[in-house]
Amino acid sequence: MWETRRSSWMLVHPEALGPGFAGWPLHFGGNRWRSTQAATQDVLNVPETQVTCLENGLSVTSEASGLSTCTTGLWIDTGSHYANKKNNGKAHFLEHMVFKGTKKRSQLDLELEIENSGAHGNACPSRQQTVYYAKAFTNDLPRSVEILADIIQNSTLGEAD
């Protein structure tokens, strides 16, 4: 059970955690407990997620948060779940190699272009997917999308190394 001494918890609807958690109270700071019904009301304040399907089949999800920052990401179905004896670890290996440079940008150019704009780029593998993402100022959204597309489509995979 949750400890009452903790000062804050992330907003998570218990049903999202699975059927065994339905009906559990949630803690949202201080020593206050809320029921799942009250938590559902808080979730309604989250911006609506819009899903757009492009002509090439790519699904784009977006939320208008009103903030001056944005996060752009690509979720690719290449996690460890799909690994076998011949390709075990390749998704994680490729996750590191794509940042070695592209046909247009060297590794240093990638790092400088991202960091000098105040952005942050990274990637992480999971069991189901590998995620490549960039956090940037909203005005830099087109550049973030272009850099991620360049990394994914034109990576040299460290051929010079």
C-alpha positions, 0 to 999 in steps of 0.5 A: 500500500502507498505510504502517507509520508510521501510528498508527491506522486505522478498522476496515474489512473489506477486502471491504467496500471492493470485490473489489479489496481482498480479502486486503489486510492491515489496520493497527490501531495501533502497527506491528502488521499483521493479516490479514483473518481477524483483522479479521473476528473483531474485527467480531464485537464490533460490536453487532448491527444490528436492522431493524424495519419499521413499518406505514407502511413506514418501516424503523428500524435500531438497535444497542444499544451500551450508551453514554450517547449515541445518534444518530438519523437519516433517510436520504432518497433525494434525492441528486445522482444523481437530479438533472436540469437542472430540479432540479439542486442542490435536494436540497442547497438543501432540506437547508439550508432545513429548518433555517429553522424549522417550524410549531411552532419558529422557527429560533432555537427549533430551535437552542436546543432542540438545543444546550441539551440538549447535542445536535448536529443536522446534515444532509449530502447525498451522491450517493444520499441526503440524511441528517438526523441528531441526536446526543444523550444516550440519555435525549433519544432521544424528543425527537431523533426528535420534532425530526427528524420536525418538521423533515422533516414541518413545515418552513416552508422559510424562507417568511418569508425 
